[in-house]
Amino acid sequence: MDTEEVALRETMMAQGLDDTHAVGATLRAESNPRRSVPSVLPAARIASEPAGPADFRIKGELGRGGMGVVCLAEQAVPSREVALKRLERVEEPFVDALLREATITGRLEHPNIVPV
């Protein structure tokens, strides 16, 4: 694990994100009005899952993958819609993979990729 990944892990833990392993990414509809938005499944489908960080309100599920669930959420401050990715299994290899993904994705800049 490099120093950047260690710093990201420490930041997540300091913000209480180690409990839910959520990573927020802004869904900026205003930056690309023609982007397609996946359908949002009702929040009831994911109600049995652990809640996200306190300043997020889960609105529904966007999708599921090999690592976890991506939910549409509303962030209280700043007021915006975000995607939260939560791990299905809280085990070190999965946490490490999520941190690597966030680090790599955070470096990408493209109109079709939301900022992390």
Summary of the structure (lengths in Angstrom):
residues: 116
radius of gyration: 14.0
end to end distance: 19.6
largest distance: 39.1
contacts: 284
relative contact order: 0.21
helix: 29%
strand: 27%
